[in-house]
């Protein structure tokens, strides 16, 4: 009896299925409702300069993208701020400054930005993992300015949010997944929205390559493969 040939794997094509950063793509929960309300209230903010604070994957960049589109604001990374560039990047009435982290920005440039924003009345949205008021800084006046910036905290993603994100990400790829598979993934995945995005992308690519439906058994295989890859990755040299 001839062996049945296994269907050849097909190469998954990158069809641009990255998650959208539009307002309608944002999933509201109790943990991020205050931050979303702030973005929706623009330009009626408690202060022209505000900061979204939350862990990685909590949705800060998504909210920043919503604000950037609504306000026509350019986006820069805090680590890339240069004093000489501040007048140019604040030529618009609004600005997004992403990833404000202690020790990873030029204090003179940030101080110049805050001063110019105050003079012009520009709206500036910062994102940070830790409250800027906690930063140890060499510039006392800058430390005072950062303490005065109102912050809105975003809670880590909870089960309800992560389950909704998984369902939406699979639906965006037109993949039918049952509740048992969602719950299986939820119990074993990285606890962040970015982790959900990476997981669904890996499952989608593997399913396309293997020409298999996404079942709980198939999802378990991909989780095991991802875990094995992480174990095999070389650590950073000392």
N, C-alpha and C positions, 0 to 999 in steps of 0.2 A: 504494500500500500504506500502510495507516495505521500510524503509529508506535506502538510499544508504550508504553503509559503506565508510567512508573516508579512503583512502589508509594510512596505517600506515607509520609513519615517519621512515626513515632509518638512521642509524648512519653514519655520514660522516667519511670516513677514511682519515687519514693523509697520502697522497701518495707522499709527498715531492714536492709539487707544489710551494715551495718558489721561489721568483724571482731570476734569475741567476745574478751573479756578474761578468760575462765574458765581454770581450771587445764588442762582438757582441750584448750584451744585453743593452748596454748603449745608450740612446737616446740623440743625440746631438741637442742643440738649441743655439741660440745666447748667452744666459746667461751662458752656460757652455763650449762654444767652446774653449775659451782660456785655461781653465783647462784641457780639453781633449787633446788639442794640446801639452801641457806641458808633460802629461803622455806619449803620443805617441812619443815624442821627446827623451825620456830617451835612453841613458845617456847624450845626448847633452842638458844639462840644463844650465841656466844662472849662477847657483850656485849649488854646490853639495847638499846643504840643502835648501829646499823650503817648503812653507806652503800653503795648500789649505784652504781658508776662505769662509764660507758661512753658512746660517741658517740650522737648522735641516731639514733633508729630501731633501736637495738640490742635493745630489749625491756624497758627499765627500767620504763616505766609499766605494761606488762603484768604484770610480776612484782609491782610495787607494788599493782596491783589484786587480784592473787591473795592477797597478804598482807592487804590491807584487808578482803577478804571473810572470810578465815579468822579474823582477829583482831577483826573488828567495828570496824575503825579508820577514823576520818574521815580525809579527805585535804585538805591545804592546800598552797598554793604558797609557797615560801620567801619570795618577794617580797611576799606578803600578810600575813606575820607582824607582829602588833602586840603589844607587851608586855602591854597591858591585857587582851588576849584569851587569853593563854597558859593561865591556870588553867581557862578554859572548854574550850579545845580539848584539854587534857590531862585532862579529867574522865574520859575513857575510859582503859582500861589500855594502849591502843596508838594509834599515830598514824603517818600517812604524810606526809612533807614532801617535795614534788616540786620539782625544778629548783633545787637549791641552787647558786648561781653567784656568784662573787666580784663584789662591788659591787652586787648586786641583792637585798640583804636588810638588815634593820635589825639591827645587831650587838647592841644591847641586848635586843631581843626574842628573838633566837636564844640569847643567853647565858642569859636567864631560862628559856627552854624547856629547855635542857640541864640547868640546875640543878634545875628542878622535876622533870624526868624522873628524875634521879638520886635525888631525895628520895622519889619515889613508886614507883620501880621500873618505870615505864612502858616499854614497848617502842616505840622510834621508828625508823622506816625512812626514811632520806634517799635521794634520787636526785640524781645530779650528773653532769655531763659531765667535770669535772676533779676530782681528789682534793681534798677540803676542806683537807687539810694544806698544799696549795700556795697557799692564799689569802693575800693581803697584807691584814692587818687592823689596825685602830687599837687594838683591845682585846686586850692581850697574853694575858689569861686565857682569852678565847674562842679565840684561836689555839691555845693549849695544849690546850684541850678538843677542838678539831677534829682536832688531830694524833693524839689518843688514840682516835678513833673507828675501829674496824676497817672496812676497805673490801673489797668484793668486786668485782673488775673483770669487765666483760662485753666480749668481743672484738667488733670490727665484724662485721657479718653476712658470712658467706662464701658461696660459690656453692651449697654444699649446702643451707644454710639458706634462701637466697633462692629457690632452685628449689622447695623444699618449701613455702615460703610461697605462691608463685605457684600451685602446684597446688592447695593448700588453699583459697585465696581464690576461684579459679575454681570449684572443687567446691562451695563454700558458696553460690555463685550458680547452681549446676546448669548450668554451662557446660562443655561437652566441649572440651578443648584438647589437641592432640597434643604429643609430646615436642619436635618440631622447632620449634613455636611457643614453647614454654617456653624452649628454648635460645636462640632468636632474641631474645626479650625479655631474657633474663638477660645477654646480651652488650651490651645497649644501655641498660638501665634505670639509674636512680639506685641506688646501692649501699646501700640501707637497707630495713628492713622497712616503714617508713612510705612510702618511694618505691614499693615493690611494691603497697601498699594503694591509693595514689593512681592508679597505672597500671592496675590491674585495675578499679578503679571507673570510670575514664575509658573503658576498652575496653567494659565492660559497658553503660554508658549509650549509647555510640555504637552498639553492636551492636543494642540494643533499638530505638533511634531509626531505624536503617537497615534493621532486620529482616534482618540478615545473620549468618551463623555467624562465630565467631571463628577465623579462619585466620591463617597467618603473614602473608599479604598484607594482610589487614585490620588486623592488629596493627601492621604497618609503617606503614600509613596513619595510624593514631592516634598512633604515635610521632612521625611527621613533623608532624602537626598540633600536638601538644603542644610540640615543639621550636620551631615557628613562633610559637606563642603566647608562649613564654618570650622569644623574641627581640623580639617586638613590645611586650612589657610595658615601660612607662616606668621608667627607673631612679630611684633616690631623688635628690631635689634636694640639691645640695651646701649 
